[in-house]
């Protein structure tokens, strides 16, 4: 019963936000500045931590990784897997079984990717400025995104924490209707890098005896 009450409360709170979020010009100014910030960066690398939290079920799992992004291309490293996306093809390498899955990248998918999170607010969300806060000693603005289509969306809210000074995204949390929270924290942000497009491709020669599973 507590689980259902919690979900009802969070969904109700989300509905209340929807009623006036679409009129929040301050939130839009912050989000536009963040989006323009990343559009003007040719490539960058950062470390991150991501957590899956469900307070009702007592779940709290965290792992760390590193990501490199150039336009719509990215490489994501974690202990469990490496994901490489060159804008047309996605390779997912699983080191524990020495296997790589190859699939076609579809930009029309609803999935929120590391390279799309900065423009996600333009894709069917209302938004509202919540408060000022600090993230690792940095002054930040908190902005909530609420999906227009609350029935079909997997998430009922995305909370973004954006540096007030340089407009970089420091942290975001995606709230699922199931009670799961996906928390991402960015650190060691470095935009002073130069990287070739050729890097965004899985090189089978570097992984002897790798099993290739082509799903295209």
Secondary structure, DSSP 4 states (H G I P E B T S, - for coil): -HHHHHHHHHHHHHHHHHHHHTT-HHHHHHHHHHHHHHHT-S-EEEEEEEEEEETTTTEEEEEEEEEEEETTEEEEEESS-EEEE-SSEEEEEETTTTEEEEEE--TTSSPPPTTTGGGGGGTTEEEEEEEEEEETTEEEEEEEEEES-TTT-SEEEEEEEEETTT--EEEEEEEETTS-EEEEEEEEEE------GGGSS--GGGSTTPEEEE--
